[in-house]
Structures are given as C-alpha cells and as structure tokens.
Amino acid sequence: MMRPHRAFPVLTVLIVASWACSLGGAGEVEQATTAVTPATNSAEVATAPSVTNVPPGEWLELEPPPPGGILDALQAKVEAGGWTHEEGLIQSLRIFTGDMQPEEAFPEAPNSLEGTGLVMEAMGYLASGADEGGRADIERLLTILAPDPERLLEYSVEAQAAHRRGVARQKDLALDCAALWYDGFPSGQNLQCFQYKSEQWMGSTIRVFIPQQSDLIWGFQSGYAEAAIAAVKNSLTVYSSFTINGKAAILDDVDVVFTLLETPKGDAMAIVPFELAGTQGCRTMIYPSAVLFNEDNKPSDGDFRIFEQTVAHEIFHCFTAWNFPDHWLAGMNGAYKTLDWWLEGGAEYFSNLVYPEVNIEWRWLDAWAFNSAKERIVNMDYDNFGFFQFLANRIGNNGLLGLFAGVKPTADTDGQAAELAAYPNMPALFDEYARAFIDGTIADTDGSSLPTSPAFVLPEYRLVVDQATSFHLAGPPLVLMRYGFTFLNDRHYLLQSTPSGSAGSDEARPRDVTGAWVDLPPEVMATCAPTKYYYVMTSATPPAAPLFETELVIDKKAELGCDDCLIGTWDINIDSFAEYAEAPFQETPGLYQFDSAGGLWRYHFRPNGMMTADFDFFYTYGLNQENSPFGNDIKIDGQLTIEGTGDGTYASDGVSNLSFSLVEDSVAITQEIYMNGDKMVDGPLTPGSYGYSTGASAVYSCDAEAGELLLNFVPQTDLPPILFDRVSKTP
C-alpha cells in the first residue's frame, strides 16, 4: 500500500502554485502632497480621454474644467456679484439671439452652451419675476429664440415643392428671413424662408423646418433635414420601449427648426423651449454649431450620426417633459439647475443609448473625472452620464427612469441628495459605482468599457507616507471620494483605521492591480520603490446625517532591504522543477515517474514591492505500485494544470529571506488522475483544503550575473530549491 506522504510531490507543487497566486502587481514612483479634509459641496473637453496619455505609474493630471453648462457660468457670475439673476438671464439669452458672444458675457465660457436649461429658467422668471422691465426683455428674447412653428408654416414650402432662385436672390432671401426672426415672422411677407418635411411615426407627427438652400446660408451639405427626421424616429423608437413604474412611456409630436440666428461661438447646438408639459408637441431649435460639430468630427462623408446623437439628447428633454411633467414644471419655475443633475446627465446617457457607437458624451470624461473627485452627484450635470450608465447596467433603463420619477422636485440640491440617498440599496450601488469607476469597468452602451482608469485623484488628496503619521479622512455622502497613498520605499508600514459617524464603505487596492479591492491592508511593505494605493470612502446618507469619517494611524515597523537582483521577470526552469518533483522519491526507485512539464510559470518582481505570477502550466507524472494489498498492481497517471494570474506583495530582507502577502488570486488549479486507466479525479482543487495560507515565505538566493533565482519554499525539508531563469530585467 502506498504511504500517504508518497503524494507529496503533487501537494508541494500545489503549495508552490498557491504561494505564487499571492504574488503582487505593478506600480511606480511618484511624490505627492499632504491631503486636506474634503469639501462636501461645491466643468474644453475632447472626445479622447486624458487617461490615454498617463505615463505608467503616474497619477492622472487634469486641469479644473470650466463651468459645465451656461447655467453654471451664469450662477457663478451672479454669486461673484457681476450680475443680478435677471441680468444674467437676459445677457445669457442674448448669446443665443446672436447679440453677444460667450467670452463677452463670462470670464470663463462654459463647456456646453446648450440653452434648454437657460430657457426654462427664463420662463420661470417670466412667470414670477419681480422686475417688470426684466420680464419684458426676457419675453422679447424668448420670442426671438423660439418662433411658433405654426407661424413658420406661412414662410415654408414643402421640400418636394421647393424651387431654386438665383444665387444672389438666395443670399438676399437669407438676410430677409434672418431679420424676420427678430420681428416674430409677421403675416403678409410672401417669403419662402424654409423647406419643411413632415412624417408620421409611431403616432407622432415629425416636422422639420430647414432654411432654403442651407448649403449657401450655413455652408453645409444637404441631408441634415433627413438626418434630423431619422434622429427623431430613432429616438422615439428607443424611448417608446420604456415603462415608468409600470406605465407605458408617453410620446407626442416633434418640431425641429434649424435657426437662422447667428450662431454663438462654442458648442451652442440646440434648445428645447417647451412651454408647458403635456399641452403641445415638443419644439427643438437647432443651431449651426450642431451641424458644424458633425462636419468637423464625422468619420466619413455622409455620416450624420454625431449630429443625430445631438438631436437624440434634445428629444430626451421632450421625453422628460412628456413623462415627468411635475419635474419639468418645477424646472420652469426656477428649479432647473437643481434638477439638471439628471435632466442633463440623463439626456447624455439616453442619447447614447439611441446611438451606442457614437459616444459624443465622451466630451465629458475629463469633467466627470475631475468633478466626481469632490462633488456630490447632485452638484454635477452633463458629466453624470457615466453614473447613469452604471446604474442602468445594474437596475435597467426602466429602473433608472423609475429613479428619476421617484426623486421629487425640491428647492435645493440638499433636498435632491436626500431623495437620491433614499433610493433602495443606494449605499451599496454607490460603493460599487466607485470601485467600477476606479477600475475602468463600467460597460458603455456599445459593450466597451468607459475609459476612467487610471482614475484622477485631486492633488490635495494624494498622501505621501514615509514615517509614522496619522490622517483624518472623510467620505462625504454621494461623493466618489478617493485618496491616493504613496508609501515610500525601504519601509514596512502598519495601518490601523477607526471609523466614526454615519455608515459608509471604505476599500483599498494597489494602484495597478485592477479589481483587487480589500479592506485597507493592515500592513504595506514597500521595497525598492514607493508603493501606491487607491483608498475609496463612500456613503449615501442624507445631508443632515453625521459625516462618515475615519482616523487612520500609520506606524513604521522596520526598514526593509532592497535587492535589485530580484527586480525583473523570471521563468521556471523545467529541469529544476523535475528535480524538485522527483526528490521525495529517491528512496523508492521505480515508484514515481516524472513524465513532462511545460508552459508558462512566470514571476514579475517589481521595485515597489508588488509582484505578479502568470500561469499556463501543466505537469504530468506517474506512480506505480506492484503487488498492492488489493492483490493487483496499481498504476496512477496524473496531470496537474495551473492557469491564471495572481497578484500580491513581497518583501526582502536584502539578504536571503522573502515574505509574501496575497492581494488578488485569479489562479485555477485542476487535476486529472487515472487509476489503471479509469478516471478517478477530474476537476478543480481548493488550495485552502490542504491547510496552507495565502501568505508564504521562502529562502532565496539571486545571482544577477548568471541571471538565476533559487527559491526554497520549504527550507525545513531536504527538498531542493527551484531554479528560475531571468527573462528580462523589466518587470
């Protein structure tokens, strides 16, 4: 009968593999400044995210973005004493009538000049504002901005009936028609300013008014009227599939009007001047910037999809007015800026749902990265598209619309924060959102991942540790609060955190080991280079609740050695592995047979104390016992397979001892065992069932000149060390 210890070669291989699973990931050197306590309250963005230009191991650097929308810029100037509220509304409306440029109105032009929120706020002032002269100016400007489409019919001819005029006359016509915007298109002028197209779709009437010979007036190719109709159709098709708390979505008629007003500089693309929800169809005013944006960024001639996603954003505003009349009415009564965290952020998300492959909402990636590091969700706007993408991935689009419906209109953003915090399971959802943002794993509508990794950390929240110290840290509610720790090298640190205040979640992971979230580690071993960690604190409590806080105490346990010889990439030496596997059977010749081994068994030692182990390795062997107690010979054939990646940390005393700590285990170990040709075992192994831990230690020797690393995992036995050959000095 075979003695139990005769299986030792198999188990020792498992032990080594399990130890390797606990080895760690990457990170580089970078200095940082001391953190301060985060604030609880407070937007030129390209479609290519800044994360694509981050040097390896460095923190992402971003400049503070300009105000997100025109209402943000208006509010900032009012708070700075530059305008009264009504003056701000009037001057901002003049931007859209062509009387003023953004740089004349604001010290810093906003990221977006979409005017829907501005028009809503202006309508609210028109209804209840105290300044009679201000109301008169606002009424005049709104009439110019959004003429009644029924008046435009007198100045329009159906597209198929349109006829060409001489070029000179067309230009004169453009001037005449543009002037009529300021007069409200009075009757009796006998001018054909527009072509219009009309179609029925899903019970809705879609009308598009586009200037006659728009290629001469605006300088763009034909096809945008058709593109506008296609965008409305696609939007209504997608939006009609939704239910809101079990009720079918409401759709209505849509008018799209291409304005003849002078376009402001910047991205003033469109306005939805919806007077009163539920009483009429929805009007969308299109500015030349929406066309120019498509012309400047389209991948090929005849591609209108960028323009069409812009229209889809506006149609979601229509959808909001049709289906959330109380919220829309509150927006008209002065609460639009309070609600635009989802009115605008939701429109960005849902427009991408109509056009998943276009992604013009990526313009807001940098603003999202910067603002989310310090602002509550309810204090952001367009840049919330990614938060809603995450929520829709978890609770579905109907669930997201149900959330919008359940967040009652309130007088301020504190009220909105309380409403959002009350949504079922929001603390857990928000914590998951924070980790997915840091990891860059939020799936976009096209199936790709939103590029948010490496994540931005505000400079004042990048904490450098080189000695015993303490930090008082906080996780304000509904803020994706993250800190960046840099532990300087050659030191062993001990960490202890004591939470207080409201309930919250806090997790940490090595900066370059995606997904390896754990509680803040009790110890960090930084060897030849600094080690970096993300530390995230999240909570979803009402604003009046106590702040979620923690007191973090860090002690320096000891100095660590740095062995530069270890740094690099190492592969197992198969001959050495065979010698190791055969060693326990030297006393019983013929019992054990090493058949073969091969594939990848690789370690990456990094200077910051992180390590990665990569496996795609197999090992086959045989065991033979003649005249067993069962009266026959027994032949065992086995194969062990190790696949996957493990991450962790290591520390060296600089001489001969290594210690390891698990960070992330993604290694699978499987085996097949046949006895006399019959399969006895086939499946995964659970390393923990063999009684060893995910942490381990080894005695080692490293020869830099020869490029050889000897690792002895069980020095208390007579088993030989395993040899690893250097592949590269680069980890």
Secondary structure as UniProt FT lines:
FT   HELIX           4..7
FT   HELIX           8..21
FT   HELIX           50..53
FT   TURN            56..57
FT   HELIX           70..79
FT   TURN            80..81
FT   HELIX           85..96
FT   TURN            97..98
FT   HELIX           102..105
FT   HELIX           116..128
FT   HELIX           132..145
FT   HELIX           149..152
FT   HELIX           153..155
FT   STRAND          156..158
FT   HELIX           159..161
FT   HELIX           167..183
FT   TURN            187..188
FT   STRAND          194..201
FT   TURN            202..203
FT   STRAND          204..211
FT   TURN            212..213
FT   HELIX           214..217
FT   HELIX           224..239
FT   TURN            240..241
FT   STRAND          243..244
FT   TURN            245..246
FT   STRAND          247..248
FT   STRAND          254..258
FT   STRAND          270..271
FT   TURN            277..278
FT   STRAND          282..286
FT   HELIX           288..297
FT   TURN            301..302
FT   HELIX           305..323
FT   HELIX           325..330
FT   HELIX           331..335
FT   HELIX           336..354
FT   TURN            356..358
FT   HELIX           360..364
FT   HELIX           365..371
FT   TURN            372..374
FT   HELIX           377..379
FT   HELIX           382..384
FT   HELIX           385..406
FT   HELIX           413..421
FT   TURN            424..425
FT   HELIX           426..439
FT   TURN            445..446
FT   HELIX           459..461
FT   STRAND          462..465
FT   STRAND          469..475
FT   TURN            477..478
FT   STRAND          481..487
FT   STRAND          491..500
FT   STRAND          505..510
FT   TURN            514..515
FT   STRAND          523..526
FT   STRAND          531..538
FT   TURN            543..544
FT   STRAND          548..559
FT   HELIX           564..566
FT   STRAND          568..572
FT   HELIX           574..582
FT   HELIX           583..585
FT   TURN            586..587
FT   TURN            589..590
FT   STRAND          592..605
FT   TURN            607..608
FT   STRAND          610..625
FT   TURN            629..630
FT   STRAND          634..652
FT   STRAND          657..675
FT   TURN            676..677
FT   STRAND          678..684
FT   HELIX           687..690
FT   STRAND          696..703
FT   TURN            704..707
FT   STRAND          708..712
FT   TURN            715..716
FT   STRAND          722..728
//
